[in-house]
Amino acid sequence: MSDFSFWIILQNLLLATRWTILLSLIAFVSGGIVGLALLLARVSHNRALRIASIGYIELFQGTPLLMQLFLFFFGVALFGIEVSPWIAAWLALTFWTSAFLAEIWRGCVESIPKGQWEASESLAFSYGEQMRYVILPQALRIAVAPTVGFSVQVVKGTALASIIGFVELTKAGTMLNNVTFRPFLVYSLVALIYFALCFPLSWYSKRLEGRLNVAR
Amino acid sequence: MIQQLNFGDLLPYWDVFARGLVFTIVLTLTSTVAGIGLGTAGAWARTFGPKWAGALTRAYVEVIRNTPFIVQLFFIFFGLPALGVKLSEDVAAFIAMVINLGAYSTEIIRAGIQAVPKGHLEAGVSLAMSRWEVFRYIVLKQAFMKVYPALSSQIIIVMLGSAVVSQISAEDLTYAANYIQSRNFRAFEVYIVAAVLYLMLAIGLRALLRGIGRAIFPKG
């Protein structure tokens, strides 16, 4: 069994990394779309929408991602629909990501000075126009750094998909460890690959943050 | 076809839930105290410590913050025994939590320390306070006051993250849920109850931290 050389282990881990990257990208994009809708509900003038979005955010920020994964994996099956680990991971990560992104973006929207709202209102902009042409473009500039920063959490979050049997980097690590019995090497490599994925994002986020502070 | 929900099947297992809940609470509280301690030491090393300690701390923080908690946990529990360090699942879970929170709180507390105006340090020195006294009574207190909300959210995130320790069979709330659903096959009901318990824990912990914050920093 131990004729797995270092290179074969590394090669298999790198092959599995593709799925980590793909799942991260998909979850991030769909989480961003749902998050945007959630943000609009959160800052809207409609009380019911606001309360519903607060409830959603509290729910997904207040429970472990692992629980959400289990619920999607086992829960949807209750409706007679067979759920693959792919779908369950995608759904859970989307909901989880959207809750955090909506909350991050709300902070950005609320940091826009009140004068901007008043000025655009006095120009007879409707609420939608205010959002579209005045508030969101400015909020977007502030939002880039924390959003990139949060993408690191999404990449790390995909590691939990391994628990419901989705074969990505962490699961591949566990499987290789079971075959090779070299946990120290395997998990070091797994950690190293995650680091190689996440560190550039963290670094870029920090740099963007610094640039924003200079502009002020 | 929707299967009938049946929460009654969970009742005989209430004590399993209770034991898991207590484990999660104890694990969170102990690793929070130790993690904040580690974070304070790390923040000191990054701001007042010798250069080599600062560099070392920085590497530690970056490695932990850019790798998933579950991989850190597996590394400690499965990887370290290869070097002769054998740990029980409880101890491994505790160490992984402390190391994880330590890295995040290092960064948070460091930000608080750097926000303390330099004039306060000079004022402390001019009052003949030692370096340690300046750090302890002037810097640290203000730093904690400033970053307390950020620290509180991180503690809650770490508490929710602790669900992962079930994967090395530390007997926490998630482990209890897995155990029960393997017995009565009521997976959906079990995980709903567990999720609600976690939600209550998060809300309770937030209230507790806010109360502690009010007690320590009366004005803030």
Chai-1 contact restraints between the chains, C-beta under 6 A:
chainA,res_idxA,chainB,res_idxB,connection_type,confidence,min_distance_angstrom,max_distance_angstrom,comment,restraint_id
A,G62,B,L199,contact,1.0,0.0,6.0,A-B,restraint_1
A,G62,B,A202,contact,1.0,0.0,6.0,A-B,restraint_2
A,T63,B,A195,contact,1.0,0.0,6.0,A-B,restraint_3
A,T63,B,Y198,contact,1.0,0.0,6.0,A-B,restraint_4
A,T63,B,L199,contact,1.0,0.0,6.0,A-B,restraint_5
A,P64,B,L160,contact,1.0,0.0,6.0,A-B,restraint_6
A,P64,B,A163,contact,1.0,0.0,6.0,A-B,restraint_7
A,P64,B,Y198,contact,1.0,0.0,6.0,A-B,restraint_8
A,L66,B,A163,contact,1.0,0.0,6.0,A-B,restraint_9
A,M67,B,Y191,contact,1.0,0.0,6.0,A-B,restraint_10
A,M67,B,A194,contact,1.0,0.0,6.0,A-B,restraint_11
A,M67,B,A195,contact,1.0,0.0,6.0,A-B,restraint_12
A,F70,B,Y191,contact,1.0,0.0,6.0,A-B,restraint_13
A,L71,B,Y191,contact,1.0,0.0,6.0,A-B,restraint_14
A,F74,B,A187,contact,1.0,0.0,6.0,A-B,restraint_15
A,F74,B,F188,contact,1.0,0.0,6.0,A-B,restraint_16
A,G75,B,F188,contact,1.0,0.0,6.0,A-B,restraint_17
A,L78,B,Q3,contact,1.0,0.0,6.0,A-B,restraint_18
A,L78,B,F188,contact,1.0,0.0,6.0,A-B,restraint_19
A,F79,B,I2,contact,1.0,0.0,6.0,A-B,restraint_20
A,G80,B,M1,contact,1.0,0.0,6.0,A-B,restraint_21
A,K156,B,P68,contact,1.0,0.0,6.0,A-B,restraint_22
A,A159,B,P68,contact,1.0,0.0,6.0,A-B,restraint_23
A,A159,B,I70,contact,1.0,0.0,6.0,A-B,restraint_24
A,P183,B,F78,contact,1.0,0.0,6.0,A-B,restraint_25
A,P183,B,G79,contact,1.0,0.0,6.0,A-B,restraint_26
A,P183,B,A82,contact,1.0,0.0,6.0,A-B,restraint_27
A,F184,B,G79,contact,1.0,0.0,6.0,A-B,restraint_28
A,F184,B,A82,contact,1.0,0.0,6.0,A-B,restraint_29
A,Y187,B,F74,contact,1.0,0.0,6.0,A-B,restraint_30
A,Y187,B,F75,contact,1.0,0.0,6.0,A-B,restraint_31
A,Y187,B,G79,contact,1.0,0.0,6.0,A-B,restraint_32
A,V190,B,V71,contact,1.0,0.0,6.0,A-B,restraint_33
A,A191,B,T67,contact,1.0,0.0,6.0,A-B,restraint_34
A,A191,B,V71,contact,1.0,0.0,6.0,A-B,restraint_35
A,Y194,B,T67,contact,1.0,0.0,6.0,A-B,restraint_36
A,Y194,B,P68,contact,1.0,0.0,6.0,A-B,restraint_37
A,F195,B,N66,contact,1.0,0.0,6.0,A-B,restraint_38
A,F195,B,T67,contact,1.0,0.0,6.0,A-B,restraint_39
A,C198,B,N66,contact,1.0,0.0,6.0,A-B,restraint_40
A,F199,B,N66,contact,1.0,0.0,6.0,A-B,restraint_41
A,S202,B,N66,contact,1.0,0.0,6.0,A-B,restraint_42
